[in-house]
Amino acid sequence: MTYLRLKGSGKPETFRRAAERSCGYAIDVCGDKPLTTYTRKDANAFRDALVARGMAGSSITKLFGMGALRNQLLRTAVQKSATVAAG
């Protein structure tokens, strides 16, 4: 996992487990696909699934705050918004 390679050096084992668990949650909800294919709809479904699990708002924020996931979801949402606005 790229995120772990870039951010996980020297971090405790709990960091790796949390990152893998977070990615697993996203894959369970949105499917295992290339990062560039995730959409705003995927991000919303992921958020809704976490809420349905009873996850606290602060925990959801942490999951979306994970670098790779957050950056890709934001990048995809911005690109799609720009495409719709230009269309």
BELHU-V477286 format. One record per residue. N is the residue number from 1. RES is the residue in three letters. OMEGA is omega as a letter, one per 40 degrees, with the letter a starting at -180 (* if undefined). BURIAL is I if it has 9 or more other C-alpha atoms within 8 Angstrom, else O. Layout:
BEGIN
n = (N & N)
res = (RES & RES)
omega = (OMEGA & OMEGA)
burial = (BURIAL & BURIAL)
END
This chain:
BEGIN
n = (1 & 2 & 3 & 4 & 5 & 6 & 7 & 8 & 9 & 10 & 11 & 12 & 13 & 14 & 15 & 16 & 17 & 18 & 19 & 20 & 21 & 22 & 23 & 24 & 25 & 26 & 27 & 28 & 29 & 30 & 31 & 32 & 33 & 34 & 35 & 36 & 37 & 38 & 39 & 40 & 41 & 42 & 43 & 44 & 45 & 46 & 47 & 48 & 49 & 50 & 51 & 52 & 53 & 54 & 55 & 56 & 57 & 58 & 59 & 60 & 61 & 62 & 63 & 64 & 65 & 66 & 67 & 68 & 69 & 70 & 71 & 72 & 73 & 74 & 75 & 76 & 77 & 78 & 79 & 80 & 81 & 82 & 83 & 84 & 85 & 86 & 87)
res = (MET & THR & TYR & LEU & ARG & LEU & LYS & GLY & SER & GLY & LYS & PRO & GLU & THR & PHE & ARG & ARG & ALA & ALA & GLU & ARG & SER & CYS & GLY & TYR & ALA & ILE & ASP & VAL & CYS & GLY & ASP & LYS & PRO & LEU & THR & THR & TYR & THR & ARG & LYS & ASP & ALA & ASN & ALA & PHE & ARG & ASP & ALA & LEU & VAL & ALA & ARG & GLY & MET & ALA & GLY & SER & SER & ILE & THR & LYS & LEU & PHE & GLY & MET & GLY & ALA & LEU & ARG & ASN & GLN & LEU & LEU & ARG & THR & ALA & VAL & GLN & LYS & SER & ALA & THR & VAL & ALA & ALA & GLY)
omega = (a & a & i & i & a & a & a & a & i & i & i & i & i & i & i & a & a & i & i & i & i & i & i & i & a & a & i & a & a & a & a & a & i & a & a & a & i & a & i & i & i & a & i & i & i & i & a & i & i & i & a & i & a & a & i & i & a & i & i & i & i & a & i & i & i & a & a & a & a & a & a & i & i & a & a & a & i & i & a & i & a & i & a & a & a & a & *)
burial = (O & O & I & I & O & O & O & I & O & O & O & O & O & O & I & I & O & O & I & O & O & I & I & O & I & I & I & O & I & I & O & O & O & O & O & O & O & I & I & I & O & I & I & O & I & I & I & O & I & I & I & O & O & O & I & O & O & O & O & I & O & O & O & I & O & I & O & O & I & I & O & I & I & O & O & I & I & O & O & I & O & O & O & O & O & O & O)
END
